[in-house]
Amino acid sequence: MTPTPRLALATCACLPHLNPEDQQLRDALADKGVGADIVVWDDPTVDWATYTVVLIRSTWDYTSRPKQFAEWTHRVERTSTLWNPADVVEWNIDKVYLRDLEQRGLPIVPTIWLDPARQLDARGIHTRFPAFGDFVIKPTVSAGSRDTGRYEASETPSRTQAITHAKNLLAVGRHVMVQRYQPQVDTVGEMALVYVSGEFSHAAHKLAQLHGPYQAGALDGAPLRHDATDSREPSSAERALADRVVAELPKVFPQLDAPLMYTRVDLIPDNDGNPLVLEVELIEPALFFAHAPGSADRFAQAVATRLETVRAHARDPLH
């Protein structure tokens, strides 16, 4: 008999037992007869070759060591199946992927990109900020609200803080995004649409989290927050845009032979209420199972189905 594929749920050292949401997934998998080991991604004692499939879940500390994390994904993929694949993860680590999506005709939050190689001085940075309204500064490699701040373009003290924030990021070689803040986020919030194996599963409503300038150390050492208020049906415009994003990904990665195991598309409204792509989460997104009854079971079923496909291929390598 072909042995049952071994499954690892990858997490980080600060969440050695997974976050509560992914514990719910582990239980849903167990209900379907799928056992899973919880494994810390950067544990040097782990032999990843012993796992047939590695599912990335609570690896929320990867942004502090993105190069090491990308190398880990490629190393794992040499001996195991990785969900999502290493090439996808590496592309998604740096938010410059949004430029790829924009070039493919998808509406993203308007963004100005600052390159540390240009060695911009304070004036050079200043000229790239909006002349009015609020705007956001964040590094292109980040998660949650880490290293991110919101500023007021028309107020000199706030603008000065923004220049300092951007200079500090650029000085250590980090690429920077300057985005005009979309005011409707304060009242409408964000929508996160979750897709499993390329099919829409559920959506969650998230509250705005940015309320002021960046504060050094505010989130240091703390697990990232992935707050959602409730499950909510997306509007037809939100669903249509998220569907477009998901349909575009196989064109970005033509080497894929199946839809991605999971995709989360985060949208916010512009001034006219039209949805814009804020982020596309393909690495370790919170999937908000607690806010969508049955969603953890659906995800577990998708995992179980794919594991059976892996097992079938093991029985018949020419399958």
C-alpha positions as CSV (number, residue, x, y, z in Angstrom):
1,M,0.0,0.0,0.0
2,T,1.1,3.6,-0.7
3,P,1.7,5.3,2.6
4,T,-0.5,8.3,3.5
5,P,1.3,11.6,2.6
6,R,2.8,13.3,5.7
7,L,1.6,16.9,6.1
8,A,3.4,19.7,8.0
9,L,1.7,22.9,9.0
10,A,4.5,25.5,9.0
11,T,4.5,28.1,11.8
12,C,6.9,30.4,13.6
13,A,8.7,30.1,16.9
14,C,6.5,32.7,18.6
15,L,3.4,30.6,17.7
16,P,4.7,27.1,18.2
17,H,1.2,25.7,18.5
18,L,-0.2,27.8,15.7
19,N,-2.5,30.7,16.1
20,P,-6.1,29.9,17.2
21,E,-7.4,30.1,13.6
22,D,-5.0,27.5,12.3
23,Q,-5.6,25.3,15.3
24,Q,-9.2,25.3,14.0
25,L,-7.9,24.1,10.7
26,R,-5.8,21.4,12.3
27,D,-8.9,20.1,14.1
28,A,-10.9,20.2,10.8
29,L,-8.2,18.2,9.1
30,A,-8.2,15.7,11.9
31,D,-12.0,15.3,11.5
32,K,-11.3,14.2,7.9
33,G,-8.6,11.7,9.0
34,V,-5.7,14.0,8.0
35,G,-3.0,14.2,10.6
36,A,-0.6,17.1,10.6
37,D,2.6,18.0,12.4
38,I,3.1,21.6,13.5
39,V,6.6,22.6,12.6
40,V,8.5,25.8,13.1
41,W,9.8,26.9,9.7
42,D,13.3,27.9,10.8
43,D,14.0,25.1,13.2
44,P,17.3,23.7,12.1
45,T,16.6,20.2,13.5
46,V,13.7,19.6,11.1
47,D,14.2,17.2,8.2
48,W,11.7,18.6,5.7
49,A,12.3,15.7,3.4
50,T,10.2,13.5,5.7
51,Y,7.1,15.5,4.8
52,T,5.3,14.9,1.5
53,V,3.5,18.3,1.7
54,V,4.2,21.4,3.7
55,L,1.4,23.9,4.1
56,I,2.5,27.4,5.1
57,R,0.4,28.9,7.8
58,S,1.5,30.9,10.9
59,T,4.9,32.0,9.7
60,W,4.2,35.5,10.7
61,D,7.9,36.5,11.4
62,Y,9.2,36.0,7.9
63,T,9.2,39.7,7.1
64,S,12.2,40.3,9.4
65,R,14.2,37.7,7.4
66,P,12.6,37.7,3.9
67,K,15.7,36.3,2.1
68,Q,16.1,33.5,4.6
69,F,12.4,32.7,4.3
70,A,12.5,32.6,0.5
71,E,15.6,30.3,0.6
72,W,13.7,28.0,3.0
73,T,10.8,27.7,0.6
74,H,13.0,26.7,-2.2
75,R,14.9,24.2,0.0
76,V,11.6,22.6,1.1
77,E,10.4,22.4,-2.4
78,R,13.4,20.3,-3.5
79,T,12.0,17.4,-1.4
80,S,8.4,18.2,-0.8
81,T,5.3,19.8,-2.2
82,L,4.9,23.3,-0.8
83,W,1.6,25.2,-0.6
84,N,1.8,27.8,-1.9
85,P,4.8,27.2,-4.2
86,A,8.2,28.8,-3.6
87,D,8.1,31.0,-6.7
88,V,4.8,32.4,-5.7
89,V,5.9,33.1,-2.2
90,E,9.1,34.8,-3.4
91,W,7.1,37.0,-5.8
92,N,4.6,37.9,-3.0
93,I,7.1,38.8,-0.3
94,D,7.8,42.2,-1.8
95,K,4.8,44.4,-2.6
96,V,6.4,45.5,-5.8
97,Y,4.2,42.7,-7.1
98,L,1.5,45.3,-7.1
99,R,3.2,47.0,-10.1
100,D,2.9,43.7,-12.0
101,L,-0.8,43.6,-11.3
102,E,-1.2,47.3,-12.3
103,Q,0.6,46.6,-15.6
104,R,-1.9,43.9,-16.2
105,G,-4.8,46.3,-15.9
106,L,-5.8,45.7,-12.3
107,P,-6.6,48.9,-10.3
108,I,-4.3,49.2,-7.3
109,V,-4.1,51.9,-4.6
110,P,-2.2,54.7,-6.3
111,T,1.5,54.3,-5.3
112,I,4.8,56.1,-5.6
113,W,7.8,53.9,-5.3
114,L,11.0,55.1,-3.6
115,D,14.3,53.2,-4.4
116,P,17.1,53.4,-1.9
117,A,19.6,53.2,-4.7
118,R,18.6,56.7,-5.8
119,Q,19.8,58.1,-2.5
120,L,17.1,60.7,-2.2
121,D,17.6,63.6,0.1
122,A,14.9,65.2,2.3
123,R,13.8,67.5,-0.6
124,G,13.7,64.7,-3.1
125,I,11.5,62.7,-0.7
126,H,9.3,65.7,0.0
127,T,8.6,66.3,-3.7
128,R,7.2,62.8,-4.0
129,F,4.6,63.2,-1.3
130,P,1.0,64.3,-2.1
131,A,0.3,68.0,-1.9
132,F,-2.9,67.5,0.1
133,G,-4.8,64.8,2.0
134,D,-3.5,62.0,4.1
135,F,-1.0,59.5,2.8
136,V,0.7,56.3,4.0
137,I,4.4,55.4,4.1
138,K,5.4,51.7,4.4
139,P,8.3,49.5,3.3
140,T,7.6,47.1,0.4
141,V,8.5,44.2,2.6
142,S,6.3,44.2,5.6
143,A,3.1,42.7,7.1
144,G,0.2,44.1,9.1
145,S,1.0,47.6,10.1
146,R,4.6,47.1,10.9
147,D,6.9,50.0,9.9
148,T,3.9,51.8,8.5
149,G,2.6,55.3,9.3
150,R,-0.2,57.7,8.2
151,Y,0.5,61.4,7.7
152,E,-1.2,64.6,6.8
153,A,0.2,66.3,3.7
154,S,-0.8,69.8,4.5
155,E,0.6,69.9,8.1
156,T,4.3,70.7,8.2
157,P,5.1,68.7,11.4
158,S,3.4,65.6,10.0
159,R,5.1,66.0,6.7
160,T,8.5,66.3,8.5
161,Q,7.8,63.1,10.4
162,A,7.0,61.4,7.1
163,I,10.3,62.5,5.6
164,T,12.2,61.1,8.6
165,H,10.2,57.9,8.4
166,A,11.0,57.4,4.7
167,K,14.7,58.4,5.1
168,N,15.2,55.9,7.9
169,L,13.7,53.1,5.8
170,L,15.7,54.1,2.7
171,A,18.9,54.4,4.7
172,V,18.9,50.7,5.6
173,G,18.2,49.7,2.0
174,R,14.5,49.2,2.2
175,H,12.3,50.1,-0.7
176,V,9.4,52.4,0.2
177,M,5.8,52.9,-0.9
178,V,4.0,56.2,-0.7
179,Q,0.2,55.7,-1.0
180,R,-2.5,58.3,-0.9
181,Y,-4.8,57.3,2.0
182,Q,-8.3,56.4,0.8
183,P,-10.7,58.2,3.3
184,Q,-13.6,55.8,2.8
185,V,-11.5,53.1,4.6
186,D,-12.3,54.9,7.9
187,T,-16.0,54.4,7.4
188,V,-16.3,51.4,5.1
189,G,-13.1,49.5,6.1
190,E,-11.4,46.8,4.1
191,M,-12.8,43.6,2.5
192,A,-10.8,40.4,2.4
193,L,-12.0,37.8,-0.1
194,V,-10.7,34.3,0.4
195,Y,-10.2,31.8,-2.4
196,V,-9.4,28.1,-1.9
197,S,-8.1,26.1,-4.9
198,G,-9.1,29.0,-7.1
199,E,-12.7,29.1,-5.9
200,F,-14.3,31.8,-3.8
201,S,-14.9,30.6,-0.3
202,H,-15.9,33.6,1.9
203,A,-15.1,37.2,2.8
204,A,-14.5,39.2,5.9
205,H,-14.8,42.8,6.8
206,K,-11.8,44.5,8.4
207,L,-11.5,47.8,10.3
208,A,-9.0,50.4,9.4
209,Q,-5.9,50.1,11.6
210,L,-3.8,53.2,10.6
211,H,-4.5,56.2,12.7
212,G,-1.2,58.1,13.0
213,P,2.5,58.3,12.3
214,Y,4.9,55.4,12.6
215,Q,6.0,54.7,16.2
216,A,9.3,52.7,16.5
217,G,8.9,49.5,18.4
218,A,5.1,49.6,18.6
219,L,4.7,46.1,17.3
220,D,8.2,44.7,18.0
221,G,8.0,41.2,19.4
222,A,4.2,40.9,19.2
223,P,2.3,38.6,16.9
224,L,0.8,40.4,14.0
225,R,-2.9,41.4,14.3
226,H,-5.3,40.2,11.7
227,D,-8.5,41.8,12.8
228,A,-11.8,41.1,11.2
229,T,-15.2,42.2,12.5
230,D,-17.5,39.9,10.7
231,S,-18.2,37.8,7.7
232,R,-19.7,39.8,5.0
233,E,-20.9,39.3,1.4
234,P,-18.8,41.2,-1.0
235,S,-20.4,43.6,-3.4
236,S,-20.7,42.6,-7.1
237,A,-17.9,45.1,-7.9
238,E,-15.6,43.7,-5.1
239,R,-16.3,40.1,-6.2
240,A,-15.7,40.9,-9.8
241,L,-12.3,42.6,-9.1
242,A,-11.1,39.8,-6.8
243,D,-12.1,37.2,-9.4
244,R,-10.0,39.1,-12.0
245,V,-7.0,39.0,-9.6
246,V,-7.4,35.3,-9.1
247,A,-7.8,34.7,-12.8
248,E,-4.7,36.7,-13.6
249,L,-2.4,34.7,-11.2
250,P,-2.0,31.6,-13.5
251,K,-0.8,34.1,-16.2
252,V,1.8,35.4,-13.8
253,F,2.9,31.8,-13.0
254,P,2.3,29.8,-16.2
255,Q,4.3,26.9,-14.7
256,L,1.6,26.1,-12.2
257,D,-0.3,22.9,-12.9
258,A,-3.2,23.7,-10.5
259,P,-4.8,26.7,-8.8
260,L,-3.1,28.1,-5.7
261,M,-4.1,26.4,-2.5
262,Y,-5.2,29.7,-1.0
263,T,-5.4,33.3,-2.0
264,R,-6.7,36.3,-0.1
265,V,-7.5,39.5,-2.0
266,D,-7.7,42.7,0.2
267,L,-9.7,45.5,-1.3
268,I,-10.5,49.1,-0.2
269,P,-12.8,51.7,-1.8
270,D,-11.6,54.8,-3.6
271,N,-13.2,58.2,-3.2
272,D,-16.1,57.1,-5.5
273,G,-16.6,53.8,-3.7
274,N,-14.9,51.7,-6.4
275,P,-12.8,48.8,-5.1
276,L,-9.0,49.0,-5.4
277,V,-6.5,46.2,-4.7
278,L,-4.6,46.9,-1.5
279,E,-2.8,43.6,-1.2
280,V,-2.9,40.0,-2.6
281,E,-1.9,37.6,0.3
282,L,-0.4,34.4,-1.0
283,I,2.1,33.5,1.8
284,E,0.6,33.1,5.3
285,P,-2.7,35.1,5.3
286,A,-5.2,34.9,8.1
287,L,-8.2,33.3,6.5
288,F,-10.8,34.4,9.1
289,F,-12.3,31.0,9.6
290,A,-14.0,32.2,12.8
291,H,-16.1,34.7,10.9
292,A,-17.3,32.3,8.2
293,P,-19.0,29.1,9.5
294,G,-17.9,26.1,7.5
295,S,-14.9,27.8,6.0
296,A,-12.3,25.8,7.9
297,D,-14.0,22.6,6.9
298,R,-14.0,23.6,3.3
299,F,-10.3,24.4,3.4
300,A,-9.6,21.1,5.2
301,Q,-11.5,19.3,2.5
302,A,-9.5,21.0,-0.3
303,V,-6.3,19.9,1.5
304,A,-7.5,16.4,1.9
305,T,-8.5,16.2,-1.8
306,R,-5.1,17.4,-2.9
307,L,-3.3,15.0,-0.6
308,E,-5.2,12.2,-2.2
309,T,-4.0,13.5,-5.6
310,V,-0.4,13.5,-4.2
311,R,-0.9,9.9,-3.0
312,A,-2.3,8.9,-6.5
313,H,0.8,10.3,-8.1
314,A,3.0,8.4,-5.7
315,R,1.2,5.1,-6.7
316,D,1.6,6.0,-10.4
317,P,4.5,8.3,-11.2
318,L,3.4,8.5,-14.8
319,H,-0.2,9.6,-13.8
